[in-house]
Amino acid sequence: MAEVTAQARIEAPAGKVWDRLTDFDSYGQWNATHTAFPKGGPEKLEVGATYEENMKLMGFPAEVNWTVRELEPGRLLDIKGKGPMGVSLGMRYELTSDGGATTLRIDGEFTGAAVSLMAGRLKDSAGAALNESLGKLAGLVS
């Protein structure tokens, strides 16, 4: 298993951060691992919604099938995915309002036999990508 966490204070209200975070048409503008949604993002963002995403992890292309497992609009998005080679992914985006600013915390988890072989490298790569993504997201909403 590999776990990674990134957090940033973004100088924008939580509603504005949430709107950009869940605007799947603009995902590529801020998400460092995203390359495409082959069939578009979820038709409706709700628990149980599914969608496919093409990503690049550690320099390798990966297709992930995501399912929304928890959702509190404006505050929490938790998704679980199945990737190549039996890898399972979990991503949790949690927003905390702080006056006119927002703290966004992202927790990622990777499990599966292939992960145990490269956990350290995956953790470093995913951590760097999450921090880059947070910086780009902040730049779009601040």
Buried (B, 14 or more C-beta within 10 A) or exposed (E): EBBBEBBBEBEBBBBBBBBBBBEBEBBEEBBBBBBBBEEEBBEEBEEEBEBBBBBBBEEEEBBBEBBBBEBEEBEBBBBBBBBEEEBBBBBBBBBBBEEEBBBBBBBBBBBBEBBEEEBEEBBEBBBEBBBBBBBEBBEBBE
